[in-house]
Amino acid sequence: MQLFGCKYMSIQSVAQIFFYKTVQRQPATSNSPHFSFKKYLKNILRNQIVALIFAANRFRIKSNDMRRDIFQAIADPTRRAIITLIAVQAMTPNVIADNFHTTRQSVSKHLRILTECQLVKQEQKGREIYYSLEVEKMKEIDKWIDQFRKIWETRFNQLDKVLSTIKKQKK
């Protein structure tokens, strides 16, 4: 997340920056008859809480707006294996987890990432959640890869022609 010119920040650091830049006020001097240290601390605490709430809401809004990259999702071999499994039929997370030597929580994390990328859709049937492949999203990936497939096929065809001419010249 980029906020206040920094790329990665924790919620607490964003809250501190917000607090110090916008909310903090100078107290009355301790010599003043209206100065109350208790009220001063109470105001600081309230302002810090407001700043923390602001930062937490800011992070939540950003994380919901952002979508994961499809290619980062399919870069992981476990996620590719999950896609291969659910391409045949819809499965529950427990059934998917039985096919791997990892925990159920790990498989759930992979499924969450695939769902965020919209490669996998979930469907509630009674108590169970079934995950199935989102075919349209896979077609988008195939379309993108197809342009490179055509380039490489023409290059391989050109290489075949060169190799066959070299073979003919040697004979």
N, C-alpha and C positions, 0 to 999 in steps of 0.2 A: 504494500500500500504506500502511496506517496502522499504525504501530508506535511506541510510546513517545510518543504524542500528536502525532506529525508525520505529515502525509499522504503526502508523497513523500520518500523517502530512498534513497540509494545503499547498496549492500551494505557498502561501507567505512564509511559513517557509522553504520549499524546496528551493525557490528562494534565500532566505537569506543565507542558508547554502552554496548553490552553489556559490553565490557571494563572501562570505567571504573565502571559501576554495580555489576557483580557479581563480576568476576574479580580485579581488581587488589588486591594486598596490599601492605602497607607493609613495606619491607625492614628488616632489622636495621641498626642504625646502623653507620657506617663505622668507629667506634671499637671495635666488638664483635669479639672474636677469631673468631667464627663467620661473619663477613660475608665474602662472596666476590662481588666485582662481576661476575665472569663468570657465576656461578650466578644472580645477580640478573637480568642481561640475558637469560640463557637462559629463566628463568621468565617474564619479560615477553614475550619472543618467543613462547613456547609458549602463553601466555594469549591473546595477540593472534591467533594462528593458530586457537585454539579458538573465539574470538569470531567470526572471519571465517567459519569453517565453520558455526557456528550461524546467522549472518546469511544465508549462502548457502542453507542448508537452509530457513530461514524464508521466503525469497523464492520458492524453488522450490515449496514446499507451497502458498503463496498463489496463485502463478500457475496451478498446475494446478487449484485449486479454483474459480477465477474463470472465467466464461464471458463471451465477448464479447457485446455487445448486437447483436441481429439488425438493428435499424434503423440503427445506426451502420455496419454492414457493407454494407447496401444503399444507404446514402447516397452512396457513392463511385460515380461513373459507370463506371469501369473494371470494378468488381465487378458492377454491374448488367449490363454488356455480357457479362461472362463467364457470368453466370447465363443470359442469353438464348442464348448459344452452346451451353452444355451442356444446355439444356432440350430441344433437339432430339435429341441423341445424346451418349453418353459420349465424352470426348476426353482425350488425354494433354496434359501441360503444354506440350510443344513445339508441338503442333497449335494449342492455344489461343494461345500466344505469337505464332504466325505471323499471327494476325489483328489484332495490335496493334503500334504503333510504340514498344514499350518492350522492355526486356531480359527474358530468360527468368527472371532472379531476381526481377524486379518482379512478373511474373505468378505466380510461385511464392508470393510473399508474399501476394498477393491470394487465392490458392487456400487458403493456410494459414488466413487469417482467415475465409474462408467455411467451411472445414472445422471450425474451432473453434466457429463459430456453428451448426454442424450443418445448414447450408443445402446443403452439398455433401458427398457421400460419396466416398471413394476406394476403388478396388478394384484389387488387384494381379493382373495377368494376365501371367505370365511375367516378363519384365524391365520391362515397362511398368506404370505406374500410370494408371488411367483415372478421371477425375472425372465424376460424374453428379449430377444435381439430386436433392435430397431433397424429394420431393413433399409429404410430410406436414408438413414445416416450412413450406413455402410456403402450404399450406392454413391453417396457424395465422395467418400474416400476413394472408391474405385474410379470415379470420374477424374479425380485429381491425379491419381497414380497412372491412369490410362495415357495421359499426355506424355509422361516419361517412358511408358512402355512403348509407345510408337517411335519415340526418338531412338531408344535402344534397339528396337527391332530393325530400323533402317541402318543403324550402325553395324549390327551383326550381319545383316545382308551384305553390306559393303565389304565387311571383313571376309565373309565367305567368298565373294567375288575375287578379292585380292588373293586369298589363299588358293583358290582354284586356278587363277592365272599363273601363280608361282609354281604350282604343281605341274601345269602343262608345260611351262618353260623348262623345268628340270627333266622332263621326259624327252 
